[in-house]
Amino acid sequence: MTAEITPQQLIVWRMLQRAQVGITRSLETELLSRHDLAPAAYEVLHQLSEAPGRRLRMNDLAERVLLSRSGLTRLIDRLQRDGLVEREACTSDARGLYAVLTEGGERRLTEATPTYLRAVRERFLDLLSEEELRQCAAMLTKLFTGA
């Protein structure tokens, strides 16, 4: 396989990047201005809200929200200062830590969720037909799995 990329292929690649960045920036603007919550923070709160006991090991959480361990640690520090999460020691592994959603974190997530869903709908879902969404899902699955 050759390493060359055609101009049209490069255009498609750049369009994909720009679409993702544009949608994310719009979402970030909405969440920050209305709820003082960045998209990554929203995703952390969301993942914790769906986890058993509203808690996840830090390594598992980092993997779910696509952050490095150090990036997640800095984010959890901020969320903890804001009273949205707490850290809890893992009883089965002295080195392990859990991130735990607080009641304040649950409230902030509940308040922010309609804003998040509306922004996703307006900037992505409403722009595509049902068939285009099915095709998009198939293409993204293929890109994700590499198959």
N, C-alpha and C positions, 0 to 999 in steps of 0.2 A: 504494500500500500504506500502510496506517495504522501509526502508531508505537505504537498501543495494544496492550497485552498483557493477556489475560484472566487472572483470578486462577488458573485451572487451568494455564494456560501458564506463569505465573510459578512455580507450585508445582513443575512438572516441571523447569524450569530450575534451581531451587534444589536439588532432589533430585539432579540430575546433578552439580552442584557439590559437594554434601555427600558423595555417594558417592565421587567422585574424591578428595576431601580425606581422607575416612575410610580408604579403602584405602591411600592414600599414607602417612598417619600410622602405620598399623599396620605397613606395610612398613618405614618408617623406624625404628620402635621395635625391630623384629626385627634389622635390619641393624646398627644402632648398638650395641645391647646385645650381640650375638653376635660382631660383626666390626669394630666401630668404623668403620663405613662408611655414609655417608649414601646415599640412593637416587641422587642425582645423581652421586656419586663412583662408585657401582657401575655406573651407565650409561656413564660415561666409560671405565672399565676394560673393560667389555663391548665397547663400540664399538671401542676400540683392539685388543682381542684378535681381533676379526674382520677387521681391516683388513690389507691386504698389508704385510708387514714390521712388523706390530704398531704402526703409526704413522699419524697423520693430521695434515694441516695444521690449525692451530688454528681457522681460519675454518670449515673443513668439520666439524670436531668440534663446534664451538659450534652449528652448524645441526642436526646429528644429535641432540644431547642437549637441544635446545630451551633453550639458555642464551644470554644476551648475551655478546658478546666479553669484556667486563669481568668478568662473572660467571664465565665459564670461566677467565679468567686467574687470578682469586682461588682457584678450586677447584684448578687445576693447581699453583699455588704450594703449597697444602696437601699435595696428593698427591706433589709433588716432595720436600717436606720429610720426608714419611713414606717416601720411597724407592720409591713405587709407579709413578711416571712420571718421565721425563726430558724435557727440551726439547732439540731438535736444530735447528740452523740449516738452512734450505733452500738448497741449493747453486745452484738456478736463480733464486732471488729473495732478495736480501740482506735484505729486510724480512720474509720469511716464516719462520715457525717451525713445527716439527712437535712434537706430543706423542707420546712413545714409551713404550710399556708396558715396564716392567722385569720381571725375573724375580720380584721381590718382589710386584709388582702382579699378575702372573699367578697367583702362589700365593694372594694374598688373594682374587682373583676366584674361583678354583677352590674355596676354602673357603666363600665367601659364596653361591655359586650355588645350592646346595641349599636354603638358608634363603630366598633370594629366590623361587625357584620354588614352594616350599611355601607361602609367604605369598600369592603370586599365586593359587595354586590354592585355598587355603582361603578367601580373602577375595573372590574373584571367580569363577573358573572352576567350582568345585564348586557354587556357588549357582545356576547357570543350566543348563538342559537344553541338549542339542545344538541343538535348534531355536531356543531363545532366544539361544544364542551366534551362530548363523547370522544371526538377525535383528539382533542387536547389531552384528555385523560390517558388515552392510549399512547400518544406520543411521549408524554411525561413519564408514564410507566416504563416505556421502552428506554428512555434516557436514564431513569433511576436504576433499573435492573441491569442495563447494559446488554440486553438481549433483544 
